[in-house]
Every structure is written in structure tokens, then in C-alpha cells.
């Protein structure tokens, strides 16, 4: 039987009282599963089986999964509601980063015929962290997330193959943002060290001016990273979404903070041109 410290018991009691979650504890971390997620998980399986989705390429499965999650609510900072670090699993409230994680993880376990909530959670853990579950090991920067998961053989860098150009902006905002936060006083140096490492990595980039000639190379389910000129407060990879091919167009499905839910962006170029500081995209493809 699992032994839980008094400190963790108190956390579990507080979380159980304040949040509609399913909470499981291991010796090193808690897994918090959003309360509606198991039911959504089962309903997706039923729909996937009925439609024979698993036989399709993984990119098509990712696009299908993203469509099933339309209108799910956007909620920010789902991974930062309390300490210590915990594994949060949700198919219901989401943000742009969690959305691409859950879409990929769901498609992967469906394609590999390893369909269980435990395998879903385990895969999200593996793609979200580059080590044990703790704040400093979380792939906070999408560049870190992308390279880590490319190295695991889960994705290919399509942008690099198309343009041989690389994202030029440095990673530095997180260490500055947490510098004066008591909860992360012991994480600052670790994050600075990780930022230095991230800044040695190369991740492919498609400039906005060149995007029209590469639209035909984008496939259903590709992960799109939206690059905007940094303002000192946010990373240059400002937003994320799933490529959505429809009606002869390349659109995007994303968890939108402005619309407060998962929506369809009719065209990728139309979305990018809404923002004066758009620079281009990162493009990853699941293997």
C-alpha cells in the first residue's frame, strides 16, 4: 500500500475539496486527471472504433482528434495551480500547449493499439518533461519540447527540411519571470542553465514571406508553432495549433485564449496576418 506523507495528504485534501479532479499519488509526484476526461476518453474511443480511425496515418488521426475537441474550454496556467509539480491530464479544459500534447498522445496510443488512460498519461509525461516530474524538467519552451521529442523519434522537423532556416530568437523570459517568485526561488539557476542549453539548439523555421510556397507541404495533423517578434514578456513561439486541411485550404485548430475555447482558424495565412508581429512558423510532423 502506498505511503503518503502528512504534507501530501494535506495537499490531496485541499485539491479534492477545491478542484473537480481525480487525484492519484506516486512516491515522487501526483497525477491529477480532470474529472470529465475519463468519460471523454471513452466516448472518443467509441467514435474512433465506429469510424475505423486507427487505420489512418497518424496525422489524419491527430486532425480527427482535434476536431472532436472543438469547443472545449480554454483555461490558462493549468500546470501552475499549486506546488509541488504534478502531472496534469485533461481532455476538457486546455491551453494551446496542452492541446497539442493531448491530441498527439491520443492519436499515438490509438494508432499503436495501446489504448488506455494510463498509457495516455504516461506518454504525456514523456513528452512534457525531459526527466523526472519537477518544475525545472518541464519543457517550458516549445523549442525545448520540440527538440526533446524529435530526439525521441516522435516527430520530424519539417520546416528545417523545407527551408534550412532556423529560429533565431533566444530563450530567456522564464528565468526573468520567476526570479522574484518565492515558489520558484530554487528553480532560477536551473532554468537559466536550461535556457543556455536551449540556445545551442537548432529548430527549423519558415518565414512568413515564404509560407505561401510551402503551404502545399503542410499535412493534416502537423504541429504548427506560431512565431512572433518577442516583446520581453513571452517566448517567440507565441502560440501552437494543429494543421487542419479542409475545402482546399490549410487552416489550424487551436485552443484560443481570446475565444476561450478550441476553435478552427479558417486559414493559417489569414490567422498570421491578423498580427503585425508575426514572423512565421515552426512545423513538426508526427512519426
ZAMARGU-4260 file (C-alpha; in steps of 0.2 Angstrom, whole numbers, plus 5000, padded with zeros to 4 digits):
<rodrens>
0) 5000/5000/5000 | 5007/5017/4995 | 5013/5028/5010 | 5009/5046/5008 | 5017/5060/5019
5) 5006/5071/5030 | 5011/5085/5019 | 5005/5076/5003 | 4989/5071/5012 | 4985/5089/5016
10) 4988/5094/4998 | 4977/5080/4992 | 4963/5085/5004 | 4964/5103/4998 | 4964/5098/4980
15) 4950/5086/4982 | 4940/5100/4990 | 4943/5114/4978 | 4945/5105/4961 | 4934/5093/4952
20) 4949/5081/4949 | 4954/5063/4950 | 4970/5063/4960 | 4982/5049/4961 | 4999/5049/4971
25) 5015/5041/4967 | 5031/5042/4978 | 5038/5056/4968 | 5023/5066/4961 | 5004/5067/4959
30) 4994/5064/4944 | 4978/5075/4943 | 4966/5069/4930 | 4952/5082/4926 | 4935/5074/4931
35) 4927/5073/4914 | 4942/5067/4905 | 4939/5048/4908 | 4922/5049/4900 | 4928/5060/4886
40) 4942/5047/4883 | 4929/5033/4882 | 4917/5042/4870 | 4932/5046/4859 | 4936/5028/4858
45) 4919/5023/4854 | 4918/5036/4840 | 4936/5031/4833 | 4931/5012/4833 | 4914/5016/4824
50) 4923/5026/4811 | 4939/5015/4809 | 4950/5030/4813 | 4965/5020/4819 | 4969/5013/4802
55) 4973/5030/4796 | 4990/5039/4796 | 4994/5047/4812 | 4992/5065/4805 | 4975/5061/4800
60) 4971/5054/4817 | 4978/5070/4825 | 4967/5081/4814 | 4952/5070/4818 | 4956/5071/4837
65) 4957/5090/4836 | 4940/5091/4828 | 4932/5080/4842 | 4939/5093/4854 | 4932/5108/4846
70) 4923/5120/4859 | 4932/5113/4874 | 4936/5127/4886 | 4952/5136/4886 | 4960/5139/4904
75) 4977/5146/4907 | 4990/5140/4919 | 4983/5123/4922 | 5001/5117/4926 | 5004/5130/4939
80) 4990/5130/4951 | 5000/5123/4965 | 5016/5116/4971 | 5025/5104/4971 | 5025/5100/4952
85) 5011/5087/4947 | 5006/5078/4931 | 4990/5086/4924 | 4980/5076/4912 | 4965/5084/4903
90) 4954/5082/4888 | 4942/5096/4893 | 4950/5112/4900 | 4966/5115/4890 | 4978/5128/4883
95) 4987/5129/4867 | 5002/5118/4873 | 4992/5105/4882 | 4981/5104/4867 | 4994/5098/4855
100) 5001/5086/4869 | 4984/5078/4871 | 4980/5077/4853 | 4997/5069/4849 | 4996/5057/4864
105) 4978/5052/4860 | 4982/5049/4841 | 4998/5039/4846 | 4990/5027/4858 | 4976/5024/4846
110) 4987/5021/4831 | 4998/5009/4842 | 4984/5000/4849 | 4989/5004/4866 | 4973/5012/4871
115) 4972/5016/4890 | 4971/5031/4901 | 4987/5025/4909 | 4996/5024/4893 | 4989/5041/4888
120) 4995/5049/4904 | 5012/5041/4903 | 5015/5047/4885 | 5010/5065/4890 | 5023/5063/4905
125) 5037/5058/4892 | 5033/5072/4880 | 5031/5086/4893 | 5046/5083/4903 | 5065/5079/4900
130) 5067/5070/4916 | 5058/5067/4932 | 5042/5077/4935 | 5048/5093/4943 | 5047/5111/4938
135) 5064/5113/4930 | 5062/5097/4920 | 5046/5103/4911 | 5049/5108/4893 | 5043/5126/4896
140) 5049/5132/4879 | 5042/5125/4864 | 5059/5124/4856 | 5065/5113/4870 | 5049/5102/4869
145) 5051/5100/4850 | 5070/5095/4850 | 5067/5084/4865 | 5053/5074/4856 | 5062/5075/4839
150) 5076/5066/4848 | 5064/5053/4855 | 5059/5049/4837 | 5042/5055/4839 | 5042/5070/4827
155) 5052/5076/4812 | 5057/5095/4809 | 5048/5098/4793 | 5052/5117/4792 | 5071/5113/4793
160) 5069/5101/4778 | 5060/5114/4768 | 5070/5129/4771 | 5086/5125/4780 | 5082/5141/4790
165) 5082/5141/4809 | 5073/5150/4823 | 5084/5164/4829 | 5077/5171/4845 | 5084/5166/4861
170) 5076/5158/4876 | 5077/5170/4892 | 5060/5175/4898 | 5056/5162/4910 | 5071/5164/4922
175) 5067/5183/4922 | 5049/5179/4926 | 5052/5168/4941 | 5067/5177/4948 | 5056/5185/4962
180) 5043/5172/4965 | 5046/5163/4981 | 5039/5147/4975 | 5052/5146/4962 | 5067/5153/4971
185) 5077/5137/4970 | 5072/5135/4951 | 5080/5151/4944 | 5098/5144/4941 | 5092/5128/4934
190) 5080/5137/4922 | 5095/5148/4917 | 5106/5133/4914 | 5092/5125/4903 | 5090/5141/4893
195) 5108/5142/4889 | 5106/5124/4883 | 5091/5128/4873 | 5100/5142/4864 | 5113/5130/4857
200) 5099/5120/4848 | 5093/5122/4830 | 5074/5121/4826 | 5068/5124/4808 | 5059/5140/4804
205) 5048/5145/4789 | 5047/5164/4787 | 5030/5172/4784 | 5035/5179/4767 | 5040/5161/4761
210) 5025/5152/4769 | 5013/5153/4753 | 5025/5142/4743 | 5026/5129/4757 | 5008/5128/4761
215) 5006/5113/4750 | 5019/5104/4760 | 5009/5105/4776 | 4999/5089/4780 | 4984/5086/4791
220) 4989/5085/4809 | 5006/5094/4808 | 5010/5104/4824 | 5012/5122/4820 | 5021/5134/4831
225) 5017/5152/4828 | 5032/5164/4829 | 5030/5182/4834 | 5043/5195/4837 | 5047/5194/4856
230) 5042/5208/4867 | 5052/5203/4883 | 5037/5195/4891 | 5033/5180/4881 | 5043/5167/4871
235) 5045/5169/4852 | 5035/5153/4850 | 5019/5163/4855 | 5005/5150/4850 | 5003/5132/4844
240) 4990/5123/4834 | 4986/5108/4824 | 4986/5109/4805 | 4968/5107/4798 | 4966/5103/4779
245) 4949/5107/4773 | 4940/5113/4757 | 4957/5115/4748 | 4963/5126/4762 | 4976/5125/4776
250) 4969/5130/4792 | 4973/5127/4810 | 4964/5120/4825 | 4969/5128/4842 | 4965/5132/4860
255) 4962/5150/4858 | 4964/5162/4873 | 4954/5176/4865 | 4939/5164/4861 | 4941/5155/4877
260) 4939/5138/4868 | 4946/5126/4855 | 4942/5134/4838 | 4945/5132/4819 | 4956/5146/4811
265) 4950/5145/4793 | 4967/5148/4785 | 4984/5148/4793 | 4989/5163/4782 | 4974/5173/4787
270) 4977/5170/4806 | 4995/5175/4804 | 4991/5191/4795 | 4980/5197/4810 | 4996/5201/4820
275) 5008/5214/4814 | 5022/5205/4824 | 5020/5188/4815 | 5037/5181/4808 | 5032/5164/4803
280) 5030/5146/4809 | 5039/5130/4815 | 5032/5114/4808 | 5033/5097/4816 | 5026/5081/4809
285) 5022/5065/4820 | 5030/5049/4815
</rodrens>
